[in-house]
């Protein structure tokens, strides 16, 4: 017997919403743009990272509440799909979007990790996540995990490695230890993106696991006192 579709389902939106396996360049551009704007705001601000942690936590909570409300209000959800549809995935049509997880992941990093490590972990999310996805969709022939490829993981590693090395060169004492730290941090960043294959939003896993990993690494290879 055929299953009944949700009475509020509108299949016309499926032609607008993208699948996770799509390249979806507009979403990637939005992901990088909004993250970069927030990053510049934090870097230029005199407020402590704890303050920005509270701000992003507020955004995360508002995002979760809004997603729950629109799930219960078909008319509101239809408006959201019309306005934000080009940036959304099909799985987000009646489910949670990535935005609250994006804000929550950054908030946790800003709350619990040393400022520079928190900022680097957020940069991993802002840049490495879409770049890894880009290479994975276009060139990902060798699968490591469901929806995760060797090519995407390698792209994620090099992105995280270069972000870390560039940031350390400009904020820490120069030495060969920065290169070693950056290589290991790149591996941590790539691993944090792979973990999302187990149905955990990578907007959350990347900054949290990267921040935690670099915090532990900093105890053995000290780049920040």
NORWOPE-V766215 format. One line per field, one symbol per residue. phi: phi as a letter, one per 20 degrees, with the letter a starting at -180 (. if undefined). Layout:
phi=???
This chain:
phi=.ffefgfefcffffedfeegffflffffffgffffffffffffeeefffffffffffffffffffffffffecgffffffffedgfeddffegcdfefgffgfffffffffddggffffffffgffdffffffgffffcfedeebgmcdfffffffffffffgfffffgeccffrfffffgffffffffffffffffeldfffefffffffffffffffdcfdcf
